[in-house]
Amino acid sequence: MKMQITVIKNEDNSELTESTTIEVDIPEVEAFTGPEVFDEVFDHYERGVIEARNGVVEKATEKYLSAVAKKKRSQSSICKEENSLKDQKSIL
């Protein structure tokens, strides 16, 4: 059985950047054969999910910060162009 984790979507389900998805193997429901194996099986499940969660959040954060940096660079370029035009007009 697999668990799939997807992160970073806008509230309207559009994507800010490419979605980050990871799949992790988890124990089948049938693995829970009784109380004597519950702790062991659940531990296997929990460790895999936590590792996957940490990995997907790290990758998603990198993509998010990259998108923020691109936007900042874009806004900075627009401001520089506007200032340049103002400077040119003041010279004339």
Buried (B, 14 or more C-beta within 10 A) or exposed (E): EEBEBEBBEEEEEEEBBEEBEBEBEBBEEEBBEEEEEEEEBEEBBEEBBEEBBEBBBEBBEEBBEEBEEEEEEEEEEEEEEEEEEEEEEEEE
